Amino acid sequence: VTTTLVSSGAYKECFSLSTQQKLRYWYRADSAVEFNIQYVDGKETVYPVKKDRAAIGSGTFQPKSAQDYCVVWTNKAKRPVTLSFEFARVTG
């Protein structure tokens, strides 16, 4: 997927993960962005993965509990940023 993040804008996509699943992710932006994987626990937002100011990133996330997670990219720059990303839920 390729999208444009406006200045101070964010892209968020949410999904359910079980403890038997992993999330594989990859992204590339034409300027540094903030990236995190988050979930809500009561009134608190928890960030099991958080990467600041990176134009390229990838990894595999193994959840410790089954719940809804979100991947979020944020553009803190003063100009739009083009972001390309892929992610997949993998069992096993």
N, C-alpha and C positions, 0 to 999 in steps of 0.2 A: 504494500500500500504506500502511496506517496501523497503527502498533504502539505499544505503551507500553514505554518504557525505564525500568526500576526504578532506584532510586538506586544509583549506581556500576555500572550495567548497560550492556551494549553490544549492538548489532545488527550482524551481519556477514553479507555475502552475497558469494560468490566466483564467478568465471566466467573463461573464456579470452578473450583479445583478441589479434588479429593486428595487424600494423603497418598493415594496410589498413582497420582498423576504428577508430572513435572511440566513446567512451562519453559520452553526454549524460546529465546528472543534474540533479535538482531536489529540494530538500527544504525542509520547514518544520516547526518544532517550537514548542511553546508556552512553551519556555524555551531558553536557549542550550545547545548541544551541541558536542562536538568531532567533526569529520568528517575522514576521510582515505581516500585510495585507496592501497593498499599491495600489495607483492609480496615474496616471499622470494627472496633471492639467496644461495645457500649457507646460511650460518648467520645472515645479516643480514636484517632486515626493512627494506625501502626504502620511503619515503613520497614518491612523486612529487607528490601533492597532500595538503596538510594545512591545515585551517582550524580555528582555536581559537575557542571560545565564540561561535558564531553561531546564531541562531534560524532564519535563512533563508539558503539558498545555492543556487547553480546554476552550471553550467559545462559545458565540453566538454573531455575528456581524450583526447589523442592519444598512444598508447604508442610508445616508442622501440624496444621489442622485443616479440616475440610470447611471451606467457606467461600464467599464471594471476594475476589481480588480484582484490583484495577491496575492497569499499566497507565502511567501518566508521563507525558513529555511536556515541559514548560519552556517557553522561549522568553528569557529575561533580557534579550537584546532590544535595541531600539529600532530594528528593522525586521521584516519578515524573514523566516527561515524555512527552507524546504527540508522536509523530513521524510525519509523512506524507512519502512520497518516491516518486519515479519515476526510473527510469533505463532507457536503451535503448542497445544496440550498433547503430551505424550504419556501413555500409560506404561508403567514398568520401571 
